Amino acid sequence: MEEQPKRIVDTQTFLPVLIDLVREGHTVALTITGHSMTPFLVHGRDQIRFCRPDHPLKRGDMAFFRRRNGAYVMHRICRVDGEGRYYLVGDEQTVIEGPILPEQVFGVVTQVFRKGRWIGPGDFWWDFFAGPWLSLLPLRPMLRRVYGLFARMKRGEPAHADRKG
């Protein structure tokens, strides 16, 4: 079977179609764009499958929602308050966004296609980012620098190499 070419479509045009499918009870897939969910999900490489939430979401769930300004965002829930409002953060970020009202959430991620395979709850990396990584929120900048240092050393670059960007 011939592989279909990837097509890039404007989010404001495409996502409402997917949201309608989700509201009808379908699970849909989407390639990740943006860098806020790095290191778990990588822009252009990874995909998500999401569906309509059928239960109250909890800490660690990846929720797809629409901001009041119309932007579509998929981030991880780090806290739910006593009124059922959500506070979310990207895996790359340290600033928590919220409150997000339940009616702003239209999808919950059920699986991700990461590094060439579909994974979900129960997978080590899924559970790590849904649990311990959330608890390390204040340490993320330092952990990313340490990871970058080791990655450069693995590639044979000097540890003190200036990052160009």
N, CA and C atoms as an extended XYZ file, in Angstrom:
495
Properties=species:S:1:pos:R:3:atomname:S:1:resname:S:1:resid:I:1 pbc="F F F"
N         0.841       -1.183        0.000 N   MET     1
C         0.000        0.000        0.000 CA  MET     1
C         0.883        1.242        0.000 C   MET     1
N         0.580        2.154       -0.878 N   GLU     2
C         1.375        3.374       -0.996 CA  GLU     2
C         1.078        4.324        0.149 C   GLU     2
N         2.153        4.872        0.743 N   GLU     3
C         1.991        5.801        1.854 CA  GLU     3
C         1.488        7.139        1.340 C   GLU     3
N         0.472        7.674        2.019 N   GLN     4
C        -0.093        8.960        1.646 CA  GLN     4
C         0.843       10.081        2.092 C   GLN     4
N         1.014       11.108        1.263 N   PRO     5
C         1.858       12.227        1.675 CA  PRO     5
C         1.197       12.995        2.817 C   PRO     5
N         2.043       13.581        3.679 N   LYS     6
C         1.525       14.417        4.754 CA  LYS     6
C         1.031       15.724        4.150 C   LYS     6
N        -0.059       16.212        4.724 N   ARG     7
C        -0.585       17.494        4.292 CA  ARG     7
C        -0.654       18.416        5.488 C   ARG     7
N        -0.228       19.634        5.288 N   ILE     8
C        -0.298       20.631        6.344 CA  ILE     8
C        -1.545       21.473        6.088 C   ILE     8
N        -2.409       21.505        7.105 N   VAL     9
C        -3.670       22.228        7.001 CA  VAL     9
C        -3.747       23.212        8.162 C   VAL     9
N        -4.312       24.374        7.919 N   ASP    10
C        -4.473       25.391        8.951 CA  ASP    10
C        -5.296       24.843       10.117 C   ASP    10
N        -4.776       25.017       11.332 N   THR    11
C        -5.426       24.506       12.540 CA  THR    11
C        -6.837       25.056       12.696 C   THR    11
N        -7.032       26.331       12.443 N   GLN    12
C        -8.352       26.936       12.620 CA  GLN    12
C        -9.382       26.343       11.655 C   GLN    12
N        -8.936       25.773       10.552 N   THR    13
C        -9.832       25.138        9.589 CA  THR    13
C       -10.050       23.672        9.929 C   THR    13
N        -8.985       22.973       10.267 N   PHE    14
C        -9.019       21.517       10.431 CA  PHE    14
C        -9.559       21.069       11.786 C   PHE    14
N        -9.166       21.714       12.858 N   LEU    15
C        -9.578       21.256       14.182 CA  LEU    15
C       -11.083       21.279       14.405 C   LEU    15
N       -11.826       22.268       13.928 N   PRO    16
C       -13.279       22.187       14.109 CA  PRO    16
C       -13.897       20.928       13.482 C   PRO    16
N       -13.336       20.457       12.368 N   VAL    17
C       -13.815       19.219       11.753 CA  VAL    17
C       -13.534       18.035       12.679 C   VAL    17
N       -12.317       17.977       13.234 N   LEU    18
C       -11.979       16.895       14.166 CA  LEU    18
C       -12.836       16.967       15.431 C   LEU    18
N       -13.079       18.180       15.927 N   ILE    19
C       -13.897       18.339       17.130 CA  ILE    19
C       -15.312       17.818       16.885 C   ILE    19
N       -15.862       18.096       15.710 N   ASP    20
C       -17.194       17.565       15.379 CA  ASP    20
C       -17.182       16.037       15.392 C   ASP    20
N       -16.133       15.441       14.841 N   LEU    21
C       -16.023       13.976       14.855 CA  LEU    21
C       -15.935       13.443       16.284 C   LEU    21
N       -15.162       14.124       17.122 N   VAL    22
C       -15.017       13.723       18.525 CA  VAL    22
C       -16.362       13.817       19.239 C   VAL    22
N       -17.093       14.895       19.005 N   ARG    23
C       -18.422       15.061       19.631 CA  ARG    23
C       -19.386       13.965       19.203 C   ARG    23
N       -19.196       13.417       17.988 N   GLU    24
C       -20.032       12.316       17.503 CA  GLU    24
C       -19.597       10.970       18.071 C   GLU    24
N       -18.509       10.972       18.874 N   GLY    25
C       -18.073        9.734       19.512 CA  GLY    25
C       -16.880        9.059       18.868 C   GLY    25
N       -16.283        9.676       17.872 N   HIS    26
C       -15.119        9.099       17.197 CA  HIS    26
C       -13.824        9.435       17.942 C   HIS    26
N       -12.823        8.594       17.745 N   THR    27
C       -11.459        8.888       18.172 CA  THR    27
C       -10.710        9.342       16.937 C   THR    27
N        -9.967       10.423       17.047 N   VAL    28
C        -9.244       10.968       15.895 CA  VAL    28
C        -7.763       11.093       16.214 C   VAL    28
N        -6.953       11.170       15.163 N   ALA    29
C        -5.499       11.301       15.310 CA  ALA    29
C        -5.049       12.619       14.698 C   ALA    29
N        -3.975       13.141       15.255 N   LEU    30
C        -3.445       14.425       14.825 CA  LEU    30
C        -1.941       14.444       15.063 C   LEU    30
N        -1.178       14.962       14.108 N   THR    31
C         0.262       15.132       14.294 CA  THR    31
C         0.505       16.353       15.178 C   THR    31
N         1.446       16.207       16.099 N   ILE    32
C         1.776       17.264       17.042 CA  ILE    32
C         2.465       18.427       16.331 C   ILE    32
N         2.011       19.646       16.644 N   THR    33
C         2.715       20.851       16.201 CA  THR    33
C         3.006       21.684       17.449 C   THR    33
N         4.121       22.333       17.448 N   GLY    34
C         4.529       23.120       18.606 CA  GLY    34
C         5.484       22.331       19.482 C   GLY    34
N         6.085       23.031       20.430 N   HIS    35
C         7.143       22.434       21.245 CA  HIS    35
C         6.806       22.362       22.730 C   HIS    35
N         5.601       22.739       23.122 N   SER    36
C         5.285       22.822       24.550 CA  SER    36
C         5.210       21.460       25.244 C   SER    36
N         5.061       20.364       24.491 N   MET    37
C         4.974       19.042       25.111 CA  MET    37
C         6.279       18.252       25.004 C   MET    37
N         7.341       18.913       24.527 N   THR    38
C         8.669       18.313       24.539 CA  THR    38
C         9.098       18.180       25.995 C   THR    38
N         9.726       17.169       26.424 N   PRO    39
C        10.398       16.122       25.671 CA  PRO    39
C         9.531       14.900       25.374 C   PRO    39
N         8.308       14.827       25.920 N   PHE    40
C         7.472       13.646       25.685 CA  PHE    40
C         7.043       13.554       24.228 C   PHE    40
N         6.552       14.644       23.667 N   LEU    41
C         6.080       14.658       22.286 CA  LEU    41
C         6.882       15.677       21.485 C   LEU    41
N         7.251       15.298       20.265 N   VAL    42
C         8.112       16.136       19.438 CA  VAL    42
C         7.338       16.648       18.222 C   VAL    42
N         7.465       17.946       18.006 N   HIS    43
C         6.831       18.649       16.886 CA  HIS    43
C         7.102       17.931       15.562 C   HIS    43
N         6.025       17.631       14.825 N   GLY    44
C         6.150       17.043       13.495 CA  GLY    44
C         6.461       15.563       13.459 C   GLY    44
N         6.935       14.993       14.557 N   ARG    45
C         7.295       13.569       14.597 CA  ARG    45
C         6.161       12.735       15.176 C   ARG    45
N         5.604       13.192       16.269 N   ASP    46
C         4.668       12.383       17.041 CA  ASP    46
C         3.215       12.736       16.739 C   ASP    46
N         2.347       11.795       17.076 N   GLN    47
C         0.905       11.976       16.882 CA  GLN    47
C         0.172       11.677       18.177 C   GLN    47
N        -1.049       12.165       18.252 N   ILE    48
C        -1.913       11.834       19.375 CA  ILE    48
C        -3.227       11.279       18.835 C   ILE    48
N        -3.853       10.428       19.633 N   ARG    49
C        -5.242       10.018       19.407 CA  ARG    49
C        -6.040       10.582       20.565 C   ARG    49
N        -7.148       11.226       20.244 N   PHE    50
C        -7.971       11.780       21.317 CA  PHE    50
C        -9.439       11.552       21.027 C   PHE    50
N       -10.218       11.570       22.113 N   CYS    51
C       -11.659       11.365       22.023 CA  CYS    51
C       -12.346       12.288       23.023 C   CYS    51
N       -13.661       12.274       22.991 N   ARG    52
C       -14.450       13.075       23.928 CA  ARG    52
C       -14.276       12.492       25.329 C   ARG    52
N       -14.020       13.340       26.313 N   PRO    53
C       -13.914       12.817       27.683 CA  PRO    53
C       -15.256       12.231       28.121 C   PRO    53
N       -15.204       11.049       28.732 N   ASP    54
C       -16.440       10.428       29.222 CA  ASP    54
C       -16.449       10.345       30.751 C   ASP    54
N       -15.499       11.034       31.383 N   HIS    55
C       -15.396       11.072       32.838 CA  HIS    55
C       -14.632       12.340       33.225 C   HIS    55
N       -14.739       12.771       34.482 N   PRO    56
C       -13.953       13.938       34.894 CA  PRO    56
C       -12.457       13.656       34.735 C   PRO    56
N       -11.756       14.619       34.203 N   LEU    57
C       -10.321       14.437       33.983 CA  LEU    57
C        -9.566       14.634       35.288 C   LEU    57
N        -8.335       14.097       35.329 N   LYS    58
C        -7.545       14.123       36.560 CA  LYS    58
C        -6.111       14.542       36.249 C   LYS    58
N        -5.364       14.770       37.302 N   ARG    59
C        -3.948       15.110       37.201 CA  ARG    59
C        -3.240       14.083       36.314 C   ARG    59
N        -2.429       14.579       35.390 N   GLY    60
C        -1.675       13.706       34.500 CA  GLY    60
C        -2.330       13.486       33.150 C   GLY    60
N        -3.655       13.673       33.058 N   ASP    61
C        -4.335       13.514       31.766 CA  ASP    61
C        -3.888       14.625       30.815 C   ASP    61
N        -3.827       14.297       29.527 N   MET    62
C        -3.544       15.299       28.512 CA  MET    62
C        -4.878       15.732       27.917 C   MET    62
N        -5.211       16.994       28.122 N   ALA    63
C        -6.495       17.530       27.685 CA  ALA    63
C        -6.301       18.458       26.492 C   ALA    63
N        -7.226       18.369       25.554 N   PHE    64
C        -7.246       19.254       24.403 CA  PHE    64
C        -8.364       20.267       24.664 C   PHE    64
N        -8.027       21.558       24.638 N   PHE    65
C        -9.012       22.582       24.964 CA  PHE    65
C        -8.852       23.788       24.064 C   PHE    65
N        -9.848       24.657       24.140 N   ARG    66
C        -9.798       25.899       23.374 CA  ARG    66
C        -9.750       27.066       24.350 C   ARG    66
N        -8.712       27.882       24.185 N   ARG    67
C        -8.591       29.082       25.009 CA  ARG    67
C        -9.692       30.078       24.638 C   ARG    67
N        -9.913       31.009       25.535 N   ARG    68
C       -10.933       32.045       25.275 CA  ARG    68
C       -10.594       32.868       24.036 C   ARG    68
N        -9.297       32.961       23.691 N   ASN    69
C        -8.900       33.724       22.499 CA  ASN    69
C        -9.041       32.909       21.213 C   ASN    69
N        -9.520       31.669       21.324 N   GLY    70
C        -9.754       30.827       20.153 CA  GLY    70
C        -8.645       29.839       19.844 C   GLY    70
N        -7.494       29.954       20.492 N   ALA    71
C        -6.371       29.058       20.228 CA  ALA    71
C        -6.663       27.653       20.774 C   ALA    71
N        -6.258       26.640       20.018 N   TYR    72
C        -6.386       25.247       20.441 CA  TYR    72
C        -5.084       24.811       21.110 C   TYR    72
N        -5.194       24.141       22.261 N   VAL    73
C        -4.015       23.750       23.026 CA  VAL    73
C        -4.216       22.352       23.585 C   VAL    73
N        -3.141       21.563       23.576 N   MET    74
C        -3.149       20.266       24.231 CA  MET    74
C        -2.016       20.280       25.253 C   MET    74
N        -2.379       20.249       26.535 N   HIS    75
C        -1.416       20.237       27.628 CA  HIS    75
C        -1.841       19.222       28.668 C   HIS    75
N        -1.007       19.071       29.675 N   ARG    76
C        -1.246       18.089       30.728 CA  ARG    76
C        -1.879       18.763       31.953 C   ARG    76
N        -2.867       18.112       32.528 N   ILE    77
C        -3.513       18.634       33.735 CA  ILE    77
C        -2.580       18.425       34.917 C   ILE    77
N        -2.288       19.517       35.612 N   CYS    78
C        -1.441       19.397       36.803 CA  CYS    78
C        -2.256       19.549       38.083 C   CYS    78
N        -3.482       20.086       37.950 N   ARG    79
C        -4.314       20.250       39.144 CA  ARG    79
C        -5.768       20.450       38.729 C   ARG    79
N        -6.679       19.942       39.550 N   VAL    80
C        -8.106       20.183       39.396 CA  VAL    80
C        -8.569       20.802       40.706 C   VAL    80
N        -9.225       21.962       40.629 N   ASP    81
C        -9.652       22.609       41.874 CA  ASP    81
C       -11.000       22.050       42.347 C   ASP    81
N       -11.452       22.525       43.490 N   GLY    82
C       -12.682       22.033       44.097 CA  GLY    82
C       -13.934       22.294       43.285 C   GLY    82
N       -13.859       23.200       42.324 N   GLU    83
C       -15.001       23.500       41.457 CA  GLU    83
C       -14.907       22.770       40.117 C   GLU    83
N       -13.933       21.866       39.981 N   GLY    84
C       -13.785       21.088       38.753 CA  GLY    84
C       -13.082       21.820       37.629 C   GLY    84
N       -12.437       22.948       37.930 N   ARG    85
C       -11.688       23.681       36.901 CA  ARG    85
C       -10.283       23.102       36.811 C   ARG    85
N        -9.729       23.172       35.623 N   TYR    86
C        -8.432       22.556       35.345 CA  TYR    86
C        -7.322       23.598       35.280 C   TYR    86
N        -6.133       23.168       35.707 N   TYR    87
C        -4.905       23.949       35.581 CA  TYR    87
C        -3.933       23.054       34.830 C   TYR    87
N        -3.409       23.565       33.724 N   LEU    88
C        -2.612       22.748       32.813 CA  LEU    88
C        -1.245       23.359       32.570 C   LEU    88
N        -0.331       22.501       32.123 N   VAL    89
C         1.017       22.938       31.783 CA  VAL    89
C         1.576       21.992       30.720 C   VAL    89
N         2.333       22.543       29.777 N   GLY    90
C         3.030       21.709       28.806 CA  GLY    90
C         4.213       21.031       29.466 C   GLY    90
N         4.624       19.896       28.944 N   ASP    91
C         5.744       19.157       29.534 CA  ASP    91
C         7.055       19.931       29.453 C   ASP    91
N         7.155       20.889       28.543 N   GLU    92
C         8.349       21.722       28.391 CA  GLU    92
C         8.265       22.986       29.258 C   GLU    92
N         7.087       23.274       29.781 N   GLN    93
C         6.850       24.556       30.423 CA  GLN    93
C         6.939       24.501       31.947 C   GLN    93
N         6.986       25.693       32.540 N   THR    94
C         6.952       25.808       34.002 CA  THR    94
C         5.815       26.706       34.463 C   THR    94
N         5.160       27.399       33.541 N   VAL    95
C         4.050       28.290       33.890 CA  VAL    95
C         2.734       27.540       33.721 C   VAL    95
N         1.957       27.508       34.791 N   ILE    96
C         0.668       26.807       34.799 CA  ILE    96
C        -0.407       27.745       34.265 C   ILE    96
N        -1.268       27.208       33.406 N   GLU    97
C        -2.363       27.971       32.816 CA  GLU    97
C        -3.680       27.527       33.434 C   GLU    97
N        -4.519       28.483       33.771 N   GLY    98
C        -5.824       28.136       34.301 CA  GLY    98
C        -6.407       29.296       35.055 C   GLY    98
N        -7.626       29.176       35.476 N   PRO    99
C        -8.441       27.973       35.356 CA  PRO    99
C        -9.021       27.801       33.946 C   PRO    99
N        -9.099       26.543       33.521 N   ILE   100
C        -9.755       26.163       32.279 CA  ILE   100
C       -11.051       25.470       32.680 C   ILE   100
N       -12.146       25.946       32.158 N   LEU   101
C       -13.449       25.388       32.503 CA  LEU   101
C       -13.667       24.062       31.776 C   LEU   101
N       -14.390       23.137       32.399 N   PRO   102
C       -14.639       21.842       31.743 CA  PRO   102
C       -15.254       21.980       30.352 C   PRO   102
N       -16.094       22.994       30.142 N   GLU   103
C       -16.724       23.154       28.825 CA  GLU   103
C       -15.736       23.625       27.754 C   GLU   103
N       -14.553       24.080       28.152 N   GLN   104
C       -13.527       24.449       27.177 CA  GLN   104
C       -12.770       23.216       26.673 C   GLN   104
N       -12.852       22.103       27.407 N   VAL   105
C       -12.146       20.872       27.053 CA  VAL   105
C       -13.021       20.054       26.110 C   VAL   105
N       -12.463       19.714       24.932 N   PHE   106
C       -13.221       18.921       23.972 CA  PHE   106
C       -12.619       17.548       23.736 C   PHE   106
N       -11.425       17.295       24.268 N   GLY   107
C       -10.811       15.994       24.038 CA  GLY   107
C        -9.822       15.612       25.111 C   GLY   107
N        -9.642       14.317       25.248 N   VAL   108
C        -8.622       13.770       26.140 CA  VAL   108
C        -7.777       12.808       25.305 C   VAL   108
N        -6.474       12.882       25.466 N   VAL   109
C        -5.561       12.034       24.700 CA  VAL   109
C        -5.586       10.628       25.289 C   VAL   109
N        -5.780        9.641       24.415 N   THR   110
C        -5.846        8.243       24.848 CA  THR   110
C        -4.605        7.446       24.472 C   THR   110
N        -3.911        7.889       23.432 N   GLN   111
C        -2.675        7.242       22.979 CA  GLN   111
C        -1.801        8.280       22.294 C   GLN   111
N        -0.504        7.989       22.256 N   VAL   112
C         0.413        8.808       21.471 CA  VAL   112
C         1.287        7.893       20.623 C   VAL   112
N         1.621        8.386       19.435 N   PHE   113
C         2.557        7.702       18.553 CA  PHE   113
C         3.876        8.409       18.761 C   PHE   113
N         4.772        7.754       19.506 N   ARG   114
C         6.027        8.356       19.948 CA  ARG   114
C         7.180        7.453       19.560 C   ARG   114
N         8.141        8.013       18.856 N   LYS   115
C         9.322        7.263       18.441 CA  LYS   115
C         8.947        5.969       17.715 C   LYS   115
N         7.943        6.067       16.848 N   GLY   116
C         7.607        4.956       15.968 CA  GLY   116
C         6.644        3.914       16.504 C   GLY   116
N         6.040        4.142       17.689 N   ARG   117
C         5.068        3.164       18.180 CA  ARG   117
C         3.985        3.837       19.008 C   ARG   117
N         2.801        3.252       18.992 N   TRP   118
C         1.681        3.745       19.782 CA  TRP   118
C         1.836        3.286       21.222 C   TRP   118
N         1.672        4.220       22.160 N   ILE   119
C         1.712        3.885       23.584 CA  ILE   119
C         0.543        4.567       24.289 C   ILE   119
N         0.256        4.089       25.484 N   GLY   120
C        -0.818        4.665       26.288 CA  GLY   120
C        -0.539        4.440       27.757 C   GLY   120
N        -1.558        4.640       28.582 N   PRO   121
C        -1.380        4.415       30.020 CA  PRO   121
C        -0.803        3.027       30.291 C   PRO   121
N         0.137        2.975       31.230 N   GLY   122
C         0.828        1.721       31.534 CA  GLY   122
C         2.213        1.646       30.922 C   GLY   122
N         2.448        2.436       29.875 N   ASP   123
C         3.786        2.518       29.291 CA  ASP   123
C         4.658        3.354       30.222 C   ASP   123
N         5.924        2.993       30.381 N   PHE   124
C         6.817        3.700       31.300 CA  PHE   124
C         6.835        5.200       31.039 C   PHE   124
N         7.054        5.615       29.772 N   TRP   125
C         7.197        7.040       29.476 CA  TRP   125
C         5.884        7.787       29.655 C   TRP   125
N         4.779        7.164       29.285 N   TRP   126
C         3.462        7.778       29.506 CA  TRP   126
C         3.288        8.081       30.993 C   TRP   126
N         3.519        7.050       31.817 N   ASP   127
C         3.317        7.181       33.267 CA  ASP   127
C         4.338        8.121       33.910 C   ASP   127
N         5.565        8.145       33.393 N   PHE   128
C         6.579        9.051       33.936 CA  PHE   128
C         6.163       10.508       33.745 C   PHE   128
N         5.726       10.853       32.533 N   PHE   129
C         5.362       12.246       32.280 CA  PHE   129
C         4.044       12.624       32.944 C   PHE   129
N         3.162       11.657       33.167 N   ALA   130
C         1.892       11.924       33.852 CA  ALA   130
C         2.066       12.005       35.365 C   ALA   130
N         3.172       11.496       35.890 N   GLY   131
C         3.369       11.458       37.343 CA  GLY   131
C         4.590       12.222       37.797 C   GLY   131
N         5.741       11.551       37.876 N   PRO   132
C         6.942       12.214       38.417 CA  PRO   132
C         7.307       13.514       37.703 C   PRO   132
N         7.177       13.563       36.384 N   TRP   133
C         7.560       14.777       35.655 CA  TRP   133
C         6.734       15.981       36.114 C   TRP   133
N         5.450       15.765       36.409 N   LEU   134
C         4.624       16.861       36.928 CA  LEU   134
C         5.138       17.345       38.278 C   LEU   134
N         5.592       16.419       39.100 N   SER   135
C         6.098       16.790       40.426 CA  SER   135
C         7.419       17.543       40.344 C   SER   135
N         8.128       17.401       39.243 N   LEU   136
C         9.419       18.057       39.064 CA  LEU   136
C         9.298       19.430       38.386 C   LEU   136
N         8.109       19.967       38.335 N   LEU   137
C         7.855       21.226       37.644 CA  LEU   137
C         8.868       22.326       37.970 C   LEU   137
N         9.178       22.586       39.237 N   PRO   138
C        10.143       23.663       39.520 CA  PRO   138
C        11.565       23.352       39.059 C   PRO   138
N        11.882       22.079       38.885 N   LEU   139
C        13.248       21.687       38.508 CA  LEU   139
C        13.430       21.510       36.998 C   LEU   139
N        12.372       21.641       36.228 N   ARG   140
C        12.457       21.366       34.784 CA  ARG   140
C        13.552       22.144       34.060 C   ARG   140
N        13.721       23.447       34.286 N   PRO   141
C        14.783       24.155       33.554 CA  PRO   141
C        16.162       23.551       33.800 C   PRO   141
N        16.466       23.219       35.045 N   MET   142
C        17.759       22.627       35.361 CA  MET   142
C        17.888       21.233       34.734 C   MET   142
N        16.835       20.439       34.818 N   LEU   143
C        16.866       19.083       34.248 CA  LEU   143
C        17.064       19.125       32.737 C   LEU   143
N        16.438       20.086       32.055 N   ARG   144
C        16.609       20.218       30.605 CA  ARG   144
C        18.056       20.607       30.263 C   ARG   144
N        18.671       21.469       31.086 N   ARG   145
C        20.071       21.856       30.843 CA  ARG   145
C        20.989       20.650       31.026 C   ARG   145
N        20.754       19.859       32.070 N   VAL   146
C        21.568       18.666       32.318 CA  VAL   146
C        21.392       17.676       31.171 C   VAL   146
N        20.157       17.484       30.735 N   TYR   147
C        19.891       16.583       29.608 CA  TYR   147
C        20.617       17.069       28.350 C   TYR   147
N        20.559       18.383       28.082 N   GLY   148
C        21.247       18.946       26.925 CA  GLY   148
C        22.748       18.740       26.994 C   GLY   148
N        23.304       18.874       28.189 N   LEU   149
C        24.729       18.650       28.390 CA  LEU   149
C        25.105       17.215       28.027 C   LEU   149
N        24.336       16.256       28.549 N   PHE   150
C        24.620       14.847       28.243 CA  PHE   150
C        24.406       14.536       26.769 C   PHE   150
N        23.402       15.133       26.158 N   ALA   151
C        23.152       14.897       24.733 CA  ALA   151
C        24.312       15.415       23.894 C   ALA   151
N        24.830       16.601       24.237 N   ARG   152
C        25.977       17.141       23.498 CA  ARG   152
C        27.201       16.259       23.683 C   ARG   152
N        27.436       15.790       24.909 N   MET   153
C        28.588       14.922       25.168 CA  MET   153
C        28.453       13.612       24.382 C   MET   153
N        27.256       13.072       24.293 N   LYS   154
C        27.020       11.828       23.560 CA  LYS   154
C        27.324       12.011       22.070 C   LYS   154
N        27.031       13.210       21.558 N   ARG   155
C        27.311       13.510       20.148 CA  ARG   155
C        28.774       13.861       19.929 C   ARG   155
N        29.554       13.920       21.005 N   GLY   156
C        30.971       14.229       20.886 CA  GLY   156
C        31.290       15.712       20.880 C   GLY   156
N        30.306       16.542       21.236 N   GLU   157
C        30.532       17.986       21.300 CA  GLU   157
C        31.093       18.336       22.669 C   GLU   157
N        31.849       19.410       22.755 N   PRO   158
C        32.328       19.834       24.083 CA  PRO   158
C        31.145       20.212       24.974 C   PRO   158
N        31.284       19.939       26.249 N   ALA   159
C        30.209       20.205       27.212 CA  ALA   159
C        29.863       21.677       27.287 C   ALA   159
N        30.824       22.540       26.992 N   HIS   160
C        30.604       23.976       27.110 CA  HIS   160
C        30.234       24.633       25.773 C   HIS   160
N        29.939       23.823       24.756 N   ALA   161
C        29.653       24.364       23.417 CA  ALA   161
C        28.497       25.338       23.475 C   ALA   161
N        28.691       26.447       22.774 N   ASP   162
C        27.612       27.433       22.690 CA  ASP   162
C        26.516       26.870       21.817 C   ASP   162
N        25.284       27.041       22.303 N   ARG   163
C        24.131       26.593       21.531 CA  ARG   163
C        23.752       27.698       20.569 C   ARG   163
N        23.576       27.336       19.334 N   LYS   164
C        23.183       28.320       18.332 CA  LYS   164
C        21.688       28.168       18.089 C   LYS   164
N        21.044       29.290       17.969 N   GLY   165
C        19.659       29.051       17.811 CA  GLY   165
C        18.833       30.041       17.276 C   GLY   165
